Amino acid sequence: MKFVHISDLHLGKRVNGFSLLEDQKYILTKIINTIDDEKPDGVLIAGDIYDKSVPSVEAVQLFNDFLCRLAKRNLQVFVISGNHDSAERLSFASSLIDLSGIHIAPVYDGKIEPFVLEDEYGKVNVYMLPFIKPTNIRTIFETEEITDYTDAVKYAIEKMNINTKERNIIVAHQFVTGAVRSKSEELSVGGIDNVDVSVFDSFDYVALGHIHKPQKMVRDTVRYCGSPLKYSFSEINTDKSVSVVVLKEKGNVNITTVGLIPKHDMREIRGRYDDIVLKANYENTATKDYIRIILTDEDDIPDVMNKLRYIYPNLMEVKYDNKRTKSFGSIDNIEKIEKKSEFDLFADFFEKQNGQALSSEQTEIVKELFKEIKEERE
């Protein structure tokens, strides 16, 4: 049985003030083309359908059109909500559209029944687990034993009563410990949203969403397919793709990827202003890509954004890397700081102030405080 695995569409997303709706419409068509070429039995969509819990009308219309195109191909489509989605809004009328082969996970209530598909090798059970937090599990099951995200996901899976003699797939949206993140994802405080990969041991394939870089987690069959588009300049060197998964007999899983070429790529240009605006240096480049320019000039260029946008209409960002900025730390160091969690920043500050690192006891106390703050915010 063959599946196409996608996630993190983030429909309606804006980057540096630019709407990516047309880019998303374009890439969804490319995904449809891939589906037509691969002829899968099903499509796994692992969360973050929208970029906001209250998506724009245009984003909803775009996803509606995408689902209609999938339904016309007589596929079984499995959709879960991610941390950016509203599970309630996404699953509206899900019982009705189940009839068309589009299955949307309802709001998590502690009960998950699999959708059962069959082929010449027997049953394939597809479980859909929307994004969950420890507070969800504690509230539903009235237990205080759930202390972290690993406990929460493990508990939710235990309640599924999985038959491990059959082939099982789970579609989930969580951060598995060790995954390589990018700047366009929401970072947690001190890594408290980590889920240990061992909680998924009962599954033959784990279709993950949440992380934008395609990657496997320990074993090939636990996989992030990544987002279909680049959503920050930290992703400029990441190739985007969809994952194609073929399940044969129990224990025999084959995974390949199909590359996705965007309407506009995202890239960075570095150099002196006078060189960047030379026709010889830009006439053979894709000037309509989404661009970040790093200027190495020592003096600021007046009205630089408007001047450069005359050549690069999709210029998103201009930064300087010179003696002045180096006095505050290099561009690379600044970006490393921006990627750090609040806990890591606090730990760095503590060490500089006190001349020693946090002890293991202090670390646990501070992490617990950050955890409580995060839960209060939520």
C-alpha positions as CSV (number, residue, x, y, z in Angstrom):
1,M,0.0,0.0,0.0
2,K,1.4,3.4,-1.0
3,F,1.0,6.7,0.8
4,V,2.2,10.3,0.1
5,H,3.2,12.0,3.3
6,I,3.1,15.9,3.5
7,S,2.8,18.4,6.4
8,D,3.3,22.0,7.5
9,L,1.5,23.7,4.7
10,H,1.1,26.8,6.8
11,L,-1.5,28.2,4.4
12,G,-2.0,31.9,4.7
13,K,1.6,32.5,5.9
14,R,3.3,35.8,5.5
15,V,7.1,36.2,5.6
16,N,8.6,39.7,6.1
17,G,5.3,41.2,5.0
18,F,5.1,39.1,1.8
19,S,2.0,36.9,1.3
20,L,2.9,33.4,0.2
21,L,-0.6,32.4,-0.9
22,E,0.3,32.3,-4.6
23,D,3.4,30.3,-3.9
24,Q,1.3,27.9,-1.8
25,K,-1.3,27.5,-4.5
26,Y,1.5,26.7,-7.0
27,I,3.2,24.2,-4.7
28,L,-0.1,22.4,-3.9
29,T,-0.5,21.9,-7.7
30,K,3.0,20.4,-7.8
31,I,2.0,18.0,-5.0
32,I,-1.2,17.1,-6.9
33,N,1.1,16.4,-9.9
34,T,3.3,14.1,-7.8
35,I,0.2,12.3,-6.5
36,D,-0.9,11.7,-10.1
37,D,2.5,10.4,-11.0
38,E,2.9,8.1,-7.9
39,K,-0.8,6.9,-7.8
40,P,-0.9,6.3,-4.0
41,D,-3.7,4.7,-2.1
42,G,-3.7,7.5,0.5
43,V,-2.3,10.9,1.5
44,L,-1.1,11.6,5.1
45,I,-1.2,15.3,6.1
46,A,0.5,15.7,9.4
47,G,-0.7,19.0,10.7
48,D,-0.1,22.8,10.6
49,I,-2.5,23.1,7.7
50,Y,-2.9,26.8,8.4
51,D,-0.4,29.3,9.8
52,K,-2.9,30.7,12.3
53,S,-5.7,29.2,14.4
54,V,-8.1,31.6,12.8
55,P,-7.0,31.4,9.1
56,S,-7.9,33.9,6.4
57,V,-10.8,33.3,4.1
58,E,-8.3,32.9,1.2
59,A,-6.3,30.2,3.1
60,V,-9.5,28.2,3.9
61,Q,-10.6,28.4,0.2
62,L,-7.2,27.2,-0.9
63,F,-7.3,24.2,1.4
64,N,-10.9,23.5,0.4
65,D,-9.8,23.4,-3.2
66,F,-6.9,21.1,-2.4
67,L,-9.2,18.6,-0.6
68,C,-11.7,18.7,-3.5
69,R,-8.9,17.8,-5.9
70,L,-7.8,15.0,-3.7
71,A,-11.3,13.7,-3.3
72,K,-11.8,13.6,-7.1
73,R,-8.9,11.1,-7.3
74,N,-10.7,8.6,-5.0
75,L,-7.9,8.6,-2.4
76,Q,-8.1,8.0,1.4
77,V,-6.8,11.3,2.9
78,F,-5.9,11.5,6.6
79,V,-5.6,15.0,8.1
80,I,-4.6,16.1,11.6
81,S,-4.3,19.5,13.3
82,G,-1.0,20.9,14.3
83,N,0.0,23.4,17.0
84,H,-0.8,26.3,14.6
85,D,-4.3,25.0,13.8
86,S,-7.6,25.1,15.7
87,A,-8.6,21.5,16.0
88,E,-12.3,22.6,16.4
89,R,-12.3,24.7,13.2
90,L,-10.3,22.2,11.1
91,S,-12.5,19.2,12.0
92,F,-15.8,21.0,11.3
93,A,-18.2,18.7,9.4
94,S,-15.5,16.0,9.4
95,S,-18.1,13.2,9.9
96,L,-19.9,14.3,6.8
97,I,-16.8,14.6,4.5
98,D,-15.6,11.2,5.7
99,L,-17.9,9.8,3.1
100,S,-15.7,11.4,0.4
101,G,-12.6,9.7,1.7
102,I,-11.3,12.8,3.5
103,H,-10.7,11.9,7.1
104,I,-10.0,14.8,9.5
105,A,-9.0,14.0,13.1
106,P,-11.6,15.4,15.6
107,V,-10.6,17.3,18.7
108,Y,-8.7,14.8,20.9
109,D,-11.0,13.3,23.5
110,G,-8.9,10.3,24.6
111,K,-10.4,7.9,22.1
112,I,-8.7,7.2,18.7
113,E,-10.1,4.4,16.5
114,P,-8.0,3.5,13.4
115,F,-9.2,3.7,9.8
116,V,-8.7,0.2,8.4
117,L,-7.4,-0.3,4.9
118,E,-6.7,-3.6,3.2
119,D,-4.4,-4.9,0.4
120,E,-3.0,-8.2,-0.6
121,Y,-0.8,-8.3,2.6
122,G,-3.7,-7.7,5.0
123,K,-4.8,-4.8,7.1
124,V,-3.2,-1.4,7.5
125,N,-4.5,0.6,10.5
126,V,-4.1,4.3,10.3
127,Y,-4.2,6.2,13.6
128,M,-4.6,10.0,13.6
129,L,-3.2,11.8,16.7
130,P,-3.6,15.6,16.5
131,F,-1.1,17.8,18.4
132,I,-1.5,17.3,22.1
133,K,0.0,18.7,25.3
134,P,0.4,17.2,28.7
135,T,-2.4,19.4,30.0
136,N,-4.8,17.8,27.4
137,I,-4.1,14.3,28.8
138,R,-4.2,15.3,32.4
139,T,-7.6,17.0,31.9
140,I,-9.2,14.1,29.9
141,F,-7.9,11.3,32.1
142,E,-7.8,13.2,35.4
143,T,-4.3,11.9,36.1
144,E,-1.3,13.7,37.6
145,E,1.1,11.1,36.3
146,I,1.6,13.0,33.1
147,T,4.6,15.3,33.6
148,D,5.9,16.0,30.1
149,Y,5.2,15.6,26.4
150,T,6.8,12.1,26.2
151,D,4.4,10.9,29.0
152,A,1.5,12.5,27.2
153,V,2.1,10.9,23.8
154,K,3.0,7.6,25.3
155,Y,-0.3,7.6,27.3
156,A,-2.3,8.5,24.3
157,I,-0.8,5.7,22.3
158,E,-1.3,3.2,25.1
159,K,-5.0,4.0,25.0
160,M,-5.1,3.0,21.3
161,N,-4.8,-0.8,22.0
162,I,-2.6,-1.4,19.0
163,N,-2.4,-4.9,17.4
164,T,1.3,-5.0,16.7
165,K,0.9,-8.1,14.5
166,E,-0.8,-6.0,11.9
167,R,0.7,-3.0,10.0
168,N,0.1,0.3,11.8
169,I,0.6,3.9,10.7
170,I,0.3,7.0,13.0
171,V,0.0,10.5,11.7
172,A,1.3,12.8,14.5
173,H,2.5,16.4,15.0
174,Q,5.1,16.6,17.8
175,F,8.7,17.4,18.3
176,V,10.8,14.2,18.5
177,T,14.0,14.6,20.5
178,G,16.9,15.3,18.3
179,A,15.1,16.7,15.3
180,V,16.9,19.5,13.5
181,R,14.8,22.6,13.7
182,S,14.7,25.8,11.6
183,K,14.0,29.4,12.5
184,S,10.4,29.3,11.0
185,E,9.2,26.8,13.7
186,E,7.9,27.8,17.1
187,L,10.6,27.1,19.7
188,S,9.6,25.8,23.1
189,V,11.1,27.0,26.4
190,G,14.0,24.8,27.3
191,G,13.0,22.0,25.0
192,I,10.1,20.9,27.2
193,D,8.0,19.8,24.2
194,N,10.4,16.9,23.4
195,V,9.0,13.5,22.8
196,D,11.2,10.4,22.9
197,V,11.1,8.4,19.7
198,S,10.6,5.2,21.6
199,V,6.9,6.0,22.2
200,F,6.3,5.2,18.5
201,D,7.8,1.7,18.6
202,S,4.5,0.0,17.9
203,F,4.1,1.6,14.4
204,D,5.4,0.5,11.1
205,Y,5.5,4.1,9.8
206,V,5.3,7.3,11.7
207,A,4.2,10.3,9.6
208,L,5.4,13.3,11.5
209,G,4.7,17.0,11.1
210,H,6.0,20.1,13.0
211,I,9.6,20.2,11.8
212,H,10.3,21.9,8.4
213,K,13.4,20.0,7.4
214,P,12.9,16.5,5.9
215,Q,14.6,14.0,8.1
216,K,14.4,10.5,9.7
217,M,14.4,10.0,13.5
218,V,16.7,7.2,14.5
219,R,15.0,4.7,12.1
220,D,13.9,5.4,8.6
221,T,10.2,4.7,9.3
222,V,9.9,7.6,11.8
223,R,10.0,10.6,9.5
224,Y,9.4,14.3,9.1
225,C,8.6,15.0,5.5
226,G,9.2,18.7,6.1
227,S,7.3,21.8,4.8
228,P,6.7,22.1,1.1
229,L,8.1,25.6,1.0
230,K,10.9,27.5,2.7
231,Y,9.5,29.7,5.4
232,S,12.6,31.4,6.7
233,F,16.1,32.2,5.6
234,S,17.4,29.5,7.9
235,E,16.0,27.1,5.3
236,I,17.8,28.4,2.2
237,N,20.0,25.3,2.0
238,T,17.1,22.8,2.6
239,D,15.7,20.9,-0.4
240,K,11.9,20.5,-0.1
241,S,10.1,17.3,-1.0
242,V,7.2,15.0,-0.3
243,S,7.8,11.5,1.1
244,V,6.4,8.4,-0.7
245,V,5.9,5.4,1.6
246,V,5.2,1.9,0.4
247,L,4.2,-0.8,2.9
248,K,4.4,-4.4,1.8
249,E,4.3,-7.3,4.2
250,K,4.9,-6.6,7.9
251,G,8.4,-5.1,8.4
252,N,8.9,-4.3,4.8
253,V,8.6,-0.5,4.3
254,N,10.2,1.5,1.4
255,I,10.6,5.3,1.6
256,T,11.5,7.6,-1.2
257,T,11.2,11.4,-1.8
258,V,10.1,13.5,-4.7
259,G,11.6,17.0,-4.9
260,L,9.4,20.1,-5.0
261,I,10.6,23.1,-7.0
262,P,9.0,26.4,-5.8
263,K,7.6,29.2,-7.8
264,H,10.1,31.5,-6.1
265,D,13.1,30.2,-4.3
266,M,14.5,31.8,-1.1
267,R,18.2,32.8,-1.1
268,E,20.8,35.1,0.3
269,I,23.2,37.5,-1.5
270,R,26.3,39.0,0.3
271,G,28.6,41.7,-0.8
272,R,29.2,45.4,-1.3
273,Y,26.3,47.6,-2.6
274,D,28.1,48.7,-5.7
275,D,28.8,45.1,-6.7
276,I,25.3,43.9,-6.0
277,V,23.7,46.5,-8.2
278,L,26.1,45.9,-11.2
279,K,24.0,44.5,-14.0
280,A,26.7,41.9,-14.8
281,N,26.2,40.5,-11.3
282,Y,22.4,40.1,-11.4
283,E,21.3,39.8,-15.0
284,N,21.8,36.0,-15.0
285,T,20.3,35.4,-11.6
286,A,16.7,34.8,-10.6
287,T,15.9,38.3,-9.4
288,K,12.3,37.4,-8.6
289,D,13.3,34.9,-5.9
290,Y,12.7,35.9,-2.2
291,I,16.0,37.6,-1.3
292,R,17.9,38.5,1.8
293,I,20.9,40.8,1.1
294,I,23.8,41.1,3.5
295,L,25.7,44.3,2.8
296,T,29.4,44.5,3.8
297,D,29.7,48.3,3.3
298,E,31.0,50.2,6.3
299,D,28.6,53.1,5.7
300,D,24.8,52.8,5.6
301,I,23.2,53.2,2.2
302,P,20.3,55.8,2.2
303,D,16.9,54.3,1.3
304,V,18.7,51.0,0.6
305,M,15.6,48.8,0.6
306,N,13.8,50.8,-2.1
307,K,16.9,51.1,-4.2
308,L,17.6,47.3,-4.1
309,R,13.9,46.4,-4.7
310,Y,14.1,48.1,-8.1
311,I,16.4,45.2,-9.1
312,Y,15.1,42.5,-6.7
313,P,11.3,43.0,-6.4
314,N,10.9,40.3,-3.8
315,L,13.6,41.6,-1.5
316,M,12.6,40.7,2.0
317,E,15.4,41.8,4.2
318,V,18.6,43.8,4.2
319,K,21.2,43.4,6.9
320,Y,24.8,44.8,7.4
321,D,27.8,42.8,8.3
322,N,30.6,45.2,9.0
323,K,32.8,46.6,11.8
324,R,29.9,48.2,13.4
325,T,27.7,45.1,13.5
326,K,30.7,43.0,14.5
327,S,31.1,45.1,17.6
328,F,27.7,43.7,18.6
329,G,28.6,40.2,17.3
330,S,28.6,38.8,13.8
331,I,25.5,38.2,11.8
332,D,26.0,34.5,12.3
333,N,26.3,34.9,16.1
334,I,23.2,37.1,16.3
335,E,21.3,34.4,14.4
336,K,22.6,31.7,16.8
337,I,21.3,33.8,19.7
338,E,17.9,34.2,18.0
339,K,17.6,30.4,17.7
340,K,18.3,29.8,21.4
341,S,15.4,29.0,23.7
342,E,14.5,31.2,26.6
343,F,16.0,28.7,29.0
344,D,19.3,28.6,27.1
345,L,19.5,32.4,27.1
346,F,18.8,32.5,30.9
347,A,21.5,29.9,31.5
348,D,24.0,31.9,29.4
349,F,23.1,35.1,31.4
350,F,23.4,33.2,34.7
351,E,26.8,31.9,33.9
352,K,28.1,35.4,32.8
353,Q,26.7,37.0,35.9
354,N,27.9,34.3,38.4
355,G,31.0,32.9,36.8
356,Q,29.6,29.4,36.9
357,A,27.0,27.4,35.1
358,L,23.6,26.4,36.6
359,S,23.9,23.3,38.8
360,S,21.7,20.3,37.9
361,E,19.3,21.2,40.8
362,Q,19.1,24.8,39.6
363,T,18.6,23.6,36.0
364,E,15.6,21.5,37.1
365,I,14.1,24.3,39.1
366,V,14.4,26.9,36.3
367,K,13.1,24.4,33.7
368,E,10.1,23.8,35.9
369,L,9.5,27.5,36.3
370,F,9.6,28.1,32.5
371,K,7.3,25.1,32.0
372,E,4.7,26.7,34.4
373,I,5.0,30.1,32.7
374,K,4.4,28.4,29.3
375,E,1.4,26.6,30.5
376,E,0.0,29.8,32.1
377,R,0.4,31.5,28.7
378,E,-1.4,28.7,26.9
